[in-house]
Amino acid sequence: MKQGDTSACESKKRSLKDNPFTENNMASKDEKNDIPDLADLRVKIDSLDKQIVDLLNKRAQVSLGVGRYKAAHNEPIYKPFREQEVLNKIADSSPGPLPDTHLRTIYREIMSSSRHLQRPESVVYLGPEGTFSYFAAIEHMGSAAALTPKNNFEEIFRAVAEEGAELGVIPLENSIEGTVGQVVDLFMKYKVYIQAEVFSRISHSLMSNAENLEDVEVIYSHPQPLGQCRDWLRNNMRDVPTIPMESSAEAAALVAEKKAAAVVGHSKLADMHGMNILAQNIEDMPDNWTRFLIIGAAPSTEDKRDKTTILFTLPDKPGALARVLSTMPCKAST
């Protein structure tokens, strides 16, 4: 090949490389053509939303029929094992891409609405609104539940056992603080029955109307959250005084009216009061869980009960617990 031919060949290669209609550039153009039209997508979403709403209303009509059946047979509205069965079936049948956790959240709200349509239930919890008990109730019962705050644990037990409240939400034990002794004592005093249990992770945030940590002059909360965030507060807010209050929810309501104050508590308190989250997950021990119980005035009538709780007292003498535990297998086999 002559020198001139080599130059011509190289020139042709450069020309092909720069040509927008070469194979690589054509692929890039095809990829752009694969991007769907946004207007078309929105039309499809609007159509699907209408179908979803129609199906939800059809489901609600069937749920009303279930409510009439329960009323005729004097059955409770709240059926935790049936609800769990529905959630598991929905999650198992989904091919994706919607995650299981999202599906469960959506359907928990659907079932909350169904219960409310069948008959609004009175659910009591340790108030005020915004406590960890409140958020545990919302997490398990859904936002359609008719929640009523109570001032203390005994008021919750009394409301369920004697005053017509259908369900109560109470904390039984915490992975760090241990068992709530007063709650155990109240089980001995009032005739109530465990319907379900809820495990909630306890995580704390620092919230304020202030924009920055440096602007905070005082911190309010219940003594327990303050204690569970002691190391973080000492390392990051050393010179800021802390003031204990009856509850983190009460503290949040107070802080919402101040410019340079902050509260330690559930992060959703920020949404409730329009505050800024200055720091999240500030608890010293992240593996912090509370087991809440849902209690009712009558024992569960569902067949698929998967746990039995026995409460008993013992004489204060050696071997008392061992004798009771050794008796149980014998009684169970007869």
C-alpha positions as CSV (number, residue, x, y, z in Angstrom):
1,M,0.0,0.0,0.0
2,K,1.3,3.4,-0.9
3,Q,1.8,6.2,1.7
4,G,-1.0,8.1,0.3
5,D,-3.3,5.1,0.6
6,T,-2.5,4.7,4.3
7,S,-3.5,8.3,4.9
8,A,-6.7,7.9,3.1
9,C,-7.6,4.8,5.1
10,E,-6.9,6.6,8.4
11,S,-9.0,9.5,7.3
12,K,-11.8,7.1,6.4
13,K,-11.6,5.6,9.9
14,R,-11.8,9.0,11.6
15,S,-14.7,9.8,9.4
16,L,-16.6,6.7,10.5
17,K,-15.8,7.3,14.1
18,D,-17.2,10.8,14.0
19,N,-20.2,9.8,11.9
20,P,-23.4,10.0,14.0
21,F,-24.9,7.1,12.0
22,T,-22.2,4.6,13.0
23,E,-23.3,1.4,15.0
24,N,-22.4,2.9,18.4
25,N,-24.1,6.1,17.8
26,M,-27.1,4.3,16.4
27,A,-27.4,2.3,19.6
28,S,-27.3,5.4,21.6
29,K,-30.1,6.8,19.5
30,D,-32.1,3.6,20.0
31,E,-31.7,3.9,23.8
32,K,-33.1,7.4,23.7
33,N,-36.0,6.1,21.6
34,D,-36.7,3.5,24.3
35,I,-37.5,6.2,26.9
36,P,-41.3,6.2,27.2
37,D,-43.3,9.4,26.9
38,L,-44.2,10.9,30.2
39,A,-47.6,12.0,29.1
40,D,-48.4,8.4,28.1
41,L,-47.2,7.0,31.4
42,R,-49.4,9.4,33.3
43,V,-52.4,8.4,31.3
44,K,-51.7,4.7,32.2
45,I,-51.2,5.6,35.9
46,D,-54.5,7.5,35.9
47,S,-56.3,4.5,34.3
48,L,-54.7,2.1,36.8
49,D,-55.6,4.4,39.8
50,K,-59.2,4.3,38.7
51,Q,-59.2,0.5,38.5
52,I,-57.6,0.3,42.0
53,V,-60.2,2.7,43.5
54,D,-63.0,0.6,41.9
55,L,-61.5,-2.6,43.3
56,L,-61.0,-1.0,46.8
57,N,-64.6,0.0,46.9
58,K,-65.7,-3.5,45.8
59,R,-63.5,-4.9,48.6
60,A,-65.1,-2.5,51.0
61,Q,-68.6,-3.7,50.1
62,V,-67.5,-7.3,50.8
63,S,-66.0,-6.2,54.1
64,L,-69.3,-4.6,55.1
65,G,-70.9,-8.0,54.6
66,V,-68.2,-9.6,56.8
67,G,-69.1,-6.9,59.4
68,R,-72.8,-7.9,59.3
69,Y,-71.9,-11.6,59.7
70,K,-69.7,-10.7,62.8
71,A,-72.5,-8.7,64.3
72,A,-75.0,-11.5,63.8
73,H,-72.7,-14.0,65.4
74,N,-71.4,-11.7,68.1
75,E,-67.8,-12.0,66.8
76,P,-65.1,-9.4,67.4
77,I,-64.1,-7.1,64.6
78,Y,-60.4,-7.4,65.3
79,K,-59.0,-10.8,64.1
80,P,-55.2,-10.5,64.3
81,F,-54.4,-14.0,63.0
82,R,-56.7,-13.6,60.0
83,E,-55.1,-10.3,59.2
84,Q,-51.6,-11.8,59.4
85,E,-52.8,-14.6,57.1
86,V,-54.0,-12.1,54.6
87,L,-50.7,-10.1,54.8
88,N,-48.7,-13.3,54.3
89,K,-50.7,-14.4,51.3
90,I,-50.4,-11.0,49.6
91,A,-46.7,-10.8,50.1
92,D,-46.2,-14.4,48.9
93,S,-48.3,-13.9,45.8
94,S,-46.5,-10.7,44.7
95,P,-44.1,-11.1,41.7
96,G,-42.6,-7.6,42.3
97,P,-41.2,-5.1,41.8
98,L,-43.2,-3.7,44.8
99,P,-41.3,-4.8,48.0
100,D,-43.1,-6.9,50.5
101,T,-42.7,-4.3,53.3
102,H,-44.5,-1.8,51.1
103,L,-47.3,-4.2,50.3
104,R,-47.8,-5.0,54.0
105,T,-48.0,-1.3,54.8
106,I,-50.5,-0.7,52.1
107,Y,-52.7,-3.6,53.1
108,R,-52.5,-2.8,56.8
109,E,-54.1,0.5,56.0
110,I,-56.7,-1.3,53.8
111,M,-57.6,-3.6,56.7
112,S,-57.7,-0.7,59.2
113,S,-60.3,0.9,56.9
114,S,-62.2,-2.4,56.7
115,R,-62.4,-2.7,60.5
116,H,-63.6,0.9,60.8
117,L,-66.3,0.3,58.2
118,Q,-67.5,-2.9,59.9
119,R,-67.7,-1.1,63.3
120,P,-65.4,1.6,64.7
121,E,-63.4,0.1,67.6
122,S,-62.3,2.0,70.7
123,V,-58.6,1.5,71.2
124,V,-56.9,3.0,74.3
125,Y,-53.2,3.6,74.8
126,L,-50.8,5.5,77.0
127,G,-51.1,9.1,75.9
128,P,-50.8,11.8,74.9
129,E,-50.8,11.5,71.1
130,G,-47.2,11.1,70.0
131,T,-45.9,8.6,72.5
132,F,-44.2,5.4,71.4
133,S,-47.4,3.6,72.5
134,Y,-49.3,5.8,70.1
135,F,-47.0,5.0,67.2
136,A,-47.0,1.3,68.0
137,A,-50.8,1.4,67.9
138,I,-50.8,3.2,64.5
139,E,-48.2,0.7,63.2
140,H,-50.3,-2.3,64.1
141,M,-53.9,-1.0,63.9
142,G,-53.6,1.5,61.1
143,S,-54.5,5.1,60.9
144,A,-58.3,4.4,60.8
145,A,-58.3,3.0,64.3
146,A,-60.2,5.1,66.8
147,L,-57.5,5.8,69.4
148,T,-58.1,7.3,72.8
149,P,-55.3,8.3,75.1
150,K,-55.2,7.4,78.8
151,N,-53.1,9.0,81.5
152,N,-51.6,5.8,83.0
153,F,-51.5,2.0,82.6
154,E,-54.2,1.3,85.1
155,E,-56.7,3.5,83.2
156,I,-55.9,1.4,80.1
157,F,-56.6,-1.9,81.9
158,R,-59.8,-0.5,83.6
159,A,-61.1,0.9,80.3
160,V,-60.7,-2.5,78.6
161,A,-61.9,-4.7,81.5
162,E,-64.8,-2.5,82.8
163,E,-65.5,0.5,80.7
164,G,-66.2,-0.9,77.2
165,A,-63.0,-0.2,75.4
166,E,-62.5,-3.0,72.9
167,L,-58.7,-3.0,72.8
168,G,-55.8,-1.6,74.7
169,V,-52.1,-1.1,73.7
170,I,-49.6,-1.5,76.5
171,P,-45.8,-1.9,76.6
172,L,-44.8,-5.1,78.4
173,E,-41.0,-5.2,78.1
174,N,-38.0,-3.4,76.6
175,S,-34.8,-5.1,75.5
176,I,-32.8,-2.6,77.5
177,E,-35.0,-1.5,80.4
178,G,-36.6,-4.9,81.0
179,T,-40.1,-5.8,82.0
180,V,-42.6,-3.1,82.9
181,G,-43.4,-4.3,86.4
182,Q,-46.6,-2.3,86.9
183,V,-48.1,-3.8,83.8
184,V,-47.5,-7.3,85.1
185,D,-49.2,-6.4,88.4
186,L,-52.2,-5.0,86.5
187,F,-52.7,-8.4,84.7
188,M,-53.3,-9.9,88.2
189,K,-55.8,-7.2,89.1
190,Y,-57.9,-6.9,85.9
191,K,-59.5,-9.7,83.8
192,V,-58.1,-9.0,80.4
193,Y,-56.7,-11.2,77.6
194,I,-53.8,-10.9,75.2
195,Q,-54.9,-10.7,71.6
196,A,-51.7,-10.0,69.8
197,E,-48.2,-8.6,70.2
198,V,-46.2,-5.9,68.4
199,F,-42.4,-5.5,68.3
200,S,-41.4,-2.0,67.7
201,R,-37.8,-0.7,67.3
202,I,-37.1,2.3,69.5
203,S,-35.1,4.9,67.8
204,H,-34.7,8.5,68.9
205,S,-34.2,11.8,67.0
206,L,-33.4,15.3,68.1
207,M,-36.0,17.7,66.8
208,S,-36.4,21.5,67.0
209,N,-37.6,24.6,65.2
210,A,-33.9,25.6,65.1
211,E,-32.0,25.0,61.9
212,N,-28.7,23.8,63.5
213,L,-27.5,22.0,66.6
214,E,-25.5,25.1,67.6
215,D,-28.8,27.1,67.9
216,V,-30.3,24.7,70.6
217,E,-30.2,26.1,74.1
218,V,-32.3,23.5,76.0
219,I,-33.5,19.9,75.5
220,Y,-36.7,18.4,76.8
221,S,-38.0,14.8,76.9
222,H,-39.1,11.9,79.1
223,P,-36.2,10.7,81.4
224,Q,-36.0,7.4,79.5
225,P,-35.2,8.8,76.1
226,L,-32.8,11.2,77.7
227,G,-31.1,8.3,79.5
228,Q,-31.0,6.1,76.3
229,C,-29.2,9.0,74.4
230,R,-26.9,10.0,77.3
231,D,-23.6,9.4,75.5
232,W,-24.7,11.1,72.3
233,L,-26.0,14.2,74.2
234,R,-22.8,14.3,76.2
235,N,-20.6,14.2,73.1
236,N,-22.6,16.5,70.9
237,M,-24.6,18.8,73.2
238,R,-22.4,18.9,76.3
239,D,-23.2,22.4,77.5
240,V,-27.0,22.2,76.7
241,P,-29.2,21.5,79.7
242,T,-31.8,18.7,79.6
243,I,-35.2,19.0,81.3
244,P,-37.2,15.9,82.0
245,M,-41.0,15.8,81.3
246,E,-43.9,13.4,81.7
247,S,-43.6,12.2,78.1
248,S,-41.7,12.9,74.9
249,A,-45.0,13.8,73.3
250,E,-45.7,16.4,75.9
251,A,-42.1,17.7,75.4
252,A,-42.6,17.9,71.7
253,A,-45.8,20.0,72.1
254,L,-43.8,22.4,74.3
255,V,-40.7,22.6,72.0
256,A,-42.9,23.3,69.0
257,E,-43.8,26.7,70.6
258,K,-40.1,27.6,71.1
259,K,-37.3,28.7,68.8
260,A,-34.2,27.5,70.6
261,A,-35.4,24.3,72.3
262,A,-35.2,20.7,71.1
263,V,-36.9,17.4,72.0
264,V,-35.6,13.8,72.0
265,G,-38.2,11.3,70.8
266,H,-39.8,9.5,67.9
267,S,-38.9,11.0,64.5
268,K,-42.6,11.3,63.5
269,L,-43.0,13.9,66.2
270,A,-41.3,16.3,63.7
271,D,-44.0,15.7,61.2
272,M,-46.8,16.2,63.8
273,H,-45.4,19.5,65.0
274,G,-43.7,20.8,61.9
275,M,-40.2,20.7,63.4
276,N,-36.8,20.0,61.9
277,I,-34.9,16.8,62.5
278,L,-31.4,17.9,63.6
279,A,-30.1,14.4,64.2
280,Q,-31.4,10.9,63.8
281,N,-30.7,7.5,65.5
282,I,-29.0,9.2,68.4
283,E,-29.7,6.3,70.9
284,D,-26.5,4.9,72.5
285,M,-27.7,1.3,71.9
286,P,-29.3,0.8,68.4
287,D,-30.7,-2.7,69.1
288,N,-33.5,-1.3,71.3
289,W,-36.9,-3.0,71.0
290,T,-40.2,-2.8,72.9
291,R,-42.8,-5.6,73.0
292,F,-46.3,-4.1,73.1
293,L,-49.4,-6.2,73.8
294,I,-52.9,-5.7,72.4
295,I,-55.3,-6.6,75.1
296,G,-59.1,-7.2,75.1
297,A,-61.9,-8.1,77.5
298,A,-62.4,-11.6,76.1
299,P,-60.1,-14.4,75.0
300,S,-59.3,-14.8,71.4
301,T,-61.7,-17.1,69.5
302,E,-59.4,-17.7,66.5
303,D,-58.1,-21.2,66.0
304,K,-54.6,-20.3,64.9
305,R,-53.3,-19.0,68.2
306,D,-49.5,-19.5,68.2
307,K,-48.5,-18.4,71.7
308,T,-49.8,-19.0,75.3
309,T,-48.9,-16.6,78.1
310,I,-49.2,-17.8,81.7
311,L,-48.9,-15.4,84.6
312,F,-48.6,-16.8,88.2
313,T,-47.2,-15.9,91.6
314,L,-44.7,-17.9,93.6
315,P,-43.9,-18.3,97.3
316,D,-40.6,-16.7,98.3
317,K,-38.6,-19.9,98.9
318,P,-36.0,-22.0,97.1
319,G,-37.2,-24.3,94.4
320,A,-40.6,-22.7,94.0
321,L,-40.2,-21.9,90.3
322,A,-38.5,-25.2,89.5
323,R,-41.5,-27.1,90.9
324,V,-44.0,-25.2,88.8
325,L,-41.9,-25.6,85.6
326,S,-41.4,-29.4,86.2
327,T,-45.2,-29.8,86.6
328,M,-46.1,-28.2,83.2
329,P,-44.9,-31.1,81.0
330,C,-46.8,-33.6,83.1
331,K,-50.0,-31.6,82.9
332,A,-49.6,-31.0,79.2
333,S,-49.4,-34.8,78.4
334,T,-52.5,-35.7,80.4
